[in-house]
């Protein structure tokens, strides 16, 4: 049983895999083995649109969808949250180890000793 | 009420400067981080309470001996004259305005900090949900598909997640990974995010006040020690120390390639990391139970004293 979050991820993976925009029907066909209703795919797409991950081409019938930014762009944003120096941005998460400079890393390596 | 005002003012000064400076240098904090964390919260709360209380009691002094009664008297007097009551002189008005402004400022900053963090947290959680997959045999943990060895937790009001990267999973062995996950679980279950956000809001309200920033750093440091102590329940100290050091040494190499526009690392990070490892190497004995009890009692007294000064009518 896939959750809504897992479905959103599967749909985004399909949109990221291709340059051109795709219709809900095309996406539904590729989500093999899940036996999803077309309405479910449309629900997932509108949720992704509301979150700003997907944009809809309203000129075509049926509407076609494309990813707003690439997977790499999103990953860069996310890593910026995680590793970024600005305290305000990293404030939402609690890191196991914060960012350290290369010199710091060298000092740590000495501390670590041979493994 | 003038005496109460003077006492509250003195308490505010003591709590704003010498007490946090002394506590920041106290070694015993790493022996009983939980107790130290309680004390920091009590100092911050009592400091704010006595600062606002001092202004309030001074401004209301012409209207009687206790807070509730004098507020009522002020309202009646203001209603009767339809303006500023004659009993209030310039200094009283200034103090009252100061109390209202300071209280409002602190509350507003708290609300803004909470709302802003929540918006960022939600956006980050959405990105994580798209870019990660659930980790097997570890409910609530997700694997992020990136070589940077990162681990963190994202506390949420309803559902919290622990995020590990593929890079971290390949860097650490099973025991070390368990240490990381348990460390993050410690943050989540002890709701460290709430303590951290309170101190962040306090610092945001008083950005020019170095003590507030110092307190924020101290609290962040204690919270890491507490999470380490939680991890030590499932792995041995050496494994945890290795996990910390390995992650710390591997982060900068990838950080630069993964993120182009990163600002400088946060000050004091290395200090924190090495301090954590040193603490694990030579673990100090926890404070004796009596000492812990005494510190908790002091923390309670810090809140009780300004509260009593505010409501006790007999002190005039």
Contacts between the chains, C-beta under 8 A, distances in Angstrom:
chain1	res1	chain2	res2	distance
A	5	B	129	4.8
A	8	B	129	6.9
A	8	B	130	6.5
A	9	B	129	6.7
A	9	B	130	5.4
A	9	B	133	7.6
A	12	B	130	5.2
A	51	B	126	5.4
A	53	B	126	7.7
A	53	B	130	6.7
A	71	B	131	7.1
A	74	B	127	5.7
A	74	B	130	6.7
A	74	B	131	6.1
A	75	B	131	5.8
A	75	B	145	7.8
A	75	B	146	6.0
A	75	B	258	8.0
A	76	B	258	7.2
A	76	B	259	6.5
A	76	B	260	7.6
A	77	B	127	6.5
A	78	B	124	6.9
A	78	B	127	4.7
A	78	B	128	6.8
A	78	B	131	6.2
A	78	B	144	7.5
A	79	B	146	6.6
A	79	B	148	6.1
A	79	B	150	7.6
A	79	B	258	4.8
A	79	B	259	5.1
A	80	B	259	5.2
A	80	B	261	6.9
A	80	B	262	6.7
A	81	B	120	7.6
A	81	B	124	5.3
A	81	B	127	7.9
A	82	B	148	7.8
A	82	B	150	5.2
A	82	B	152	6.2
A	83	B	148	7.0
A	83	B	150	7.0
A	83	B	251	7.2
A	83	B	255	4.7
A	83	B	258	7.0
A	83	B	259	5.4
A	83	B	262	5.8
A	84	B	259	6.9
A	84	B	262	5.4
A	84	B	263	6.1
A	85	B	262	5.8
A	85	B	263	3.2
A	85	B	264	4.8
A	85	B	265	5.6
A	85	B	266	5.9
A	86	B	263	5.2
A	87	B	200	8.0
A	87	B	266	6.2
A	88	B	116	8.0
A	89	B	120	7.1
A	90	B	266	7.7
A	91	B	117	5.7
A	91	B	120	7.2
A	91	B	196	7.6
A	91	B	197	7.7
A	91	B	200	6.1
A	92	B	117	5.4
A	92	B	120	4.7
A	92	B	121	4.1
A	92	B	124	5.8
A	92	B	154	6.7
A	93	B	121	7.7
A	93	B	124	6.8
A	93	B	152	4.4
A	93	B	153	6.6
A	93	B	154	5.1
A	93	B	163	7.8
A	94	B	152	5.9
A	94	B	153	5.3
A	94	B	155	7.2
A	94	B	184	7.1
A	94	B	187	4.6
A	94	B	192	6.3
A	94	B	193	6.8
A	94	B	196	7.5
A	94	B	223	7.5
A	94	B	227	7.8
A	95	B	150	7.0
A	95	B	151	7.0
A	95	B	152	4.3
A	96	B	150	7.6
A	96	B	151	3.8
A	96	B	152	6.3
A	96	B	180	5.3
A	96	B	183	6.0
A	96	B	184	6.5
A	96	B	243	7.8
A	96	B	244	7.5
A	96	B	247	5.9
A	97	B	151	7.6
A	97	B	244	5.9
A	97	B	247	4.4
A	97	B	248	4.7
A	97	B	251	6.4
A	97	B	273	5.9
A	98	B	265	7.1
A	98	B	266	5.8
A	98	B	269	4.2
A	98	B	272	7.0
A	98	B	273	7.3
A	99	B	251	6.0
A	99	B	252	7.0
A	99	B	255	5.9
A	99	B	262	7.4
A	99	B	265	4.2
A	99	B	266	6.7
A	99	B	269	6.3
A	100	B	248	5.3
A	100	B	251	6.0
A	100	B	252	5.8
A	100	B	265	6.0
A	100	B	269	5.5
A	100	B	270	5.3
A	100	B	273	6.4
A	101	B	252	6.1
A	101	B	265	5.4
A	101	B	270	7.3
A	102	B	252	4.8
A	102	B	253	7.5
A	104	B	248	7.2
A	104	B	252	7.3
A	104	B	265	7.6
A	104	B	269	7.2
A	104	B	270	3.8
A	104	B	273	7.4
A	105	B	248	6.4
A	105	B	249	4.5
A	105	B	250	7.7
A	105	B	251	7.2
A	105	B	252	5.0
A	105	B	253	7.5
A	107	B	270	6.7
A	107	B	274	6.9
A	108	B	245	5.1
A	108	B	248	4.6
A	108	B	249	4.8
A	108	B	270	7.5
A	108	B	273	6.6
A	108	B	274	7.0
A	108	B	277	7.8
A	109	B	245	7.6
A	109	B	249	5.0
A	111	B	245	5.9
A	111	B	274	6.3
A	111	B	277	5.8
A	112	B	242	6.9
A	112	B	245	4.1
A	112	B	246	7.0
A	112	B	249	6.7
A	115	B	242	7.0
